[in-house]
């Protein structure tokens, strides 16, 4: 809402202030301009020289405005900036001009931005890019007296062609105040940290020049519906810097508390309105040259500490895809997402969100498509964590904490229930501090991260505790094997490589597969055990530090040779799966966090396989190395090793359907047909050979019962009872499964029986299914057989969900015992 015109007294004062040096209020000379002779632009009284420019004096008043919230900056751009503030004074204006010029002011009235008429926003438009501006806020008090601030400053963001090659952003999170003992922390971080270390506390306009923006990844205040929390927890404690550096925020769960519609968040925050219709304040983007910064709302798509809404997730995800596509068209060198709930959270498992993981996947895919550097900032967990994606130049940054309580890592119960040492993260520190991100634009783009620790009284040195850079380079450091070929016992497999420049290697990535061409399940070994450092926490009783200055980490990789991998020993400590931590993105520790089955999960609806070293089996492996700027080398040559022992032939009869009928199989219900594309060109091609198994229909006639099929084969394994009862036998079942349109539901199951026909429970029994369409998917089941197993029953089949045919397909089934 536009304010009414200023009072007559205020206008008169403005005219006097603007006149300066006896001039008129518009800065021109007084008198009749027509009486001045034309001198061709020179002044005859000054000997033909141009006159001194007219100096417009800044506004002056006897008192400053009575602010409830001092001025702060929102929605920065190359030609715009929004100045906001809260006051009971009336008729506010913002006067702005290029810094130090003494020229004319642009005057913009404050528009009401709150229901009670106390919060104002002045949207400054038509500014020059990459320019430092000074501005003043003027108000009228209850006595109709003009009030004016001291000069503040901001700098507009650059436009292409401004010859700007670098920008620095501050990333923080969780400015909430949940324990009064931490009240000084945020103010200390602002004054003794950011303003003293990154600019000049005595010349705050240098902060405007040096820092493009401060990002806050949610939980801006403790209770979003509490007006005092906004005034005191956020703006009062950041008041030294907010008039100079814009705040870029996203909402967290605390900002929704008592504020379900984000009324107060939307009152105080004013991002650009380029999000989805109806969600403009929830998600948006800002462009700084070739950096696109994308703010997202994870509260609406989370599990615990949120309200998961699948429709909202779909809307936000589609908007993100479109925004990333636009960034791709504009060839953005950097894309950074920002949201509150973490995808993976090392120090608070309950803070994770599958919805956030989907956003991370979209950002990673942008980098995969374009080669750009991406990343995301989050909070929620009150600690600093930094990591990088497995395949992509993508930064993971928990930007907290600047006020939220420090996670008590010396608490045994918390350690048992909440912490997870993920491969994705290289470092986690439960502490206060802030983060600097410096972007280098141009032909050799890079982004550098510096973490500075401190904030509690007595901990104000703000020492650097972590540094990392992403820069696109060619990494020609090709690994070569020095160990890991030949035959080994399952307890003694060790791999090793060498490279030409070992000191430049930051981490190693190993892959192991039973497929010579790495087309089957490929197991990724990367992260905590394969890089130079992994900073995490010792057991609770051994953790030093405290909840004020932070808890002390240990380097679990201290003294480790990362060019050697004791694979057998590693498998005794942890599971190794395809995609490393990808399993944990989609399978959360607590049921409340498993909000939905994500389509981003390559193993949706089925168990992700784990690596084991099976007797009588050959394994293939390769490796690559990453440099200090996060660039991977090419893969090494392929090597292989074999595990001592025996692998039986396929124990299934006609597992590939090549007899053209159900030989070896017993039909238990419905109909299982054997079909061929060779005989029916409209059919699917077999995974192997010419024939495969399918459900009812396909011109074969349909049984009266509907709509489940099942055929099985019982395999006698009693001849292997010695190995089975000694705990030395493994069962491996592999099959190719697919559907036509992902509608009908195939099922593969395994049942174990003793000599009396009693079923024996087994964790790997299934059922196993597939949602792939017209594309064969390999399902592999592996597990140690329990004692007393004498028979194995393999069943194929499934349920028709729509249509006349049951589009469930199986091929190339193989059952082997390994011992």
C-alpha angles and dihedrals in degrees: 000000000000116000123238118258120287118266120268092249092052091049091050091051090049091053092052093047093048095047094071121170091025093297128134123270092264092052096252126126116271121244134042108331090197090066092062110095119237108257098171093259097313132106114237090204091063098051095263095308125129111263121250110270117261109258115219109210118227118249115279130196139161094248142020122249115276098249125191086185119019119231117291133176131245140174100018121198143157093270103018146054132174119221114200134182142153124236144147089221116102140232097025124191135182117218115199138177138153109292117269096357100112088216133134121307126235105223120206123180119228115250119214111257101177136059092242093051096240102108117071135189126197111195107205112205137180094036125156115257122248091012131137111229132191119213141182132201116221127192140167119236130213090274090056089249120147116243125192136183131231113265115284127186142213134173124225118231117257127259126216108282095036090107093237114152103169141045133179124207128185114223119199136150144194100034087170119124109224099157123038091220088072095052095112095048101085093043090049092050090051098045106028096029118031101021096039099040104032100034138353121295090202092049105039092175085076087067088058089053098043103039122054095195145328114240121205115195098209140289087084090168136012096247117018093203093055110093092197091058091058092047098042109023097044114017100031093050093045097039094113094065108023094082088059109035125044120241117228111192144170126198124260131194093271090055088060095050109112085354105077094163093042091242095155094037088055090044094058102028121063112180122172112285100237099114127102116304107273092017101065094129093043100060134009142137138238127200123214104181105293094351118096113195112196122197116203136181113233096173092079093050102040132096115218113027091024146047112261112218116177093198092054090047090054092050094047093044092051091048089050091052091051091046091051091047089054090049088052091052089050090047096234111193093206133033119183125183123204127198139136112240115067125234090215121011119190097195102036118033091182089064096066128109132195088206089060089050089058089054090050090051091053091052092048090050089054089058091045091054099042108023089236123141114253138176146155137232123210141157133183090118108076097228142078116259127170129185145143135231121260101239103014140063090247125140122218111201129177096194097193151146121049097135113344112107118277115254107253100235091174089067112102095203092053091049092051095047106032119024126088124177098220123194090227092067123069097183138021124179127179099217148101121267146103138255133230120205117191118193122202113201129198136054093337104040120190141162123211126197125204122183119203121193126214146071110135115099107273092027102076104124093096094209119191109256101170139022131180138165133199113203129157111243137146111259109204095170096123115189123229125196120250095170137011106077128108131033124323140173112252090251097055111050112139126171126195139176140185130211134193096242107030096168091063093057117105099176143351129227119204126190127196127187141161088223115088091212093042090242096126125061108326116202117214121212108189140126130032095030099036108049137074095257141013112184111199139129133289120223112300097257090056098047116113130201130052144251093271106054097018140259125284122249130207128219105238089192097056108145095356120145102227092194091070126066123192094202096180093052092046091055090057089060106039148005119262117207139168111281096020105234093010089099091062094052091067102027111058128197095239127047093229088065095052092085098159145347104264123222086215089070110097088203098046110162096008140075116268109236122245127212121253130167104240125195116256093017132125119218129197123209143179137172144204133192132225123216129221092272093054099257118143124221121226117277117274122242116287117266132182143202133187130221117227115248144063132299116194123223117258105299094198120094115227094355090160097048091234092139085072092235142054096282108159094016130097118216108225102173142355116353134308111192131194110222139174136204088212090066095032111037092192091061129092117272116251119257089228129011120343106300138059140170122263138173129254122316124033091131092301097108126251130256117239093244116081143244120338127080129194136174124172144187124207114210121199110222098169092117087069095051094116093058092039095052091045089058092243101114127093127190119218122187122180129180142166113234135175144146136219101242104356090257106104116062122234120199132198118187139177126207127188124208136188125224091277094053095255115145117243118212116243130180092221097054095113141168096230121192143169136221096193117124122219089337119099115236123202114231115192124186120189132172145138113265117240121236119279097026109149103161138031123205118202117193131190128187140086148189131293111229101176142355129035097282125062099231099204116131133190132179144159098025115181130182118191136171118216123198 
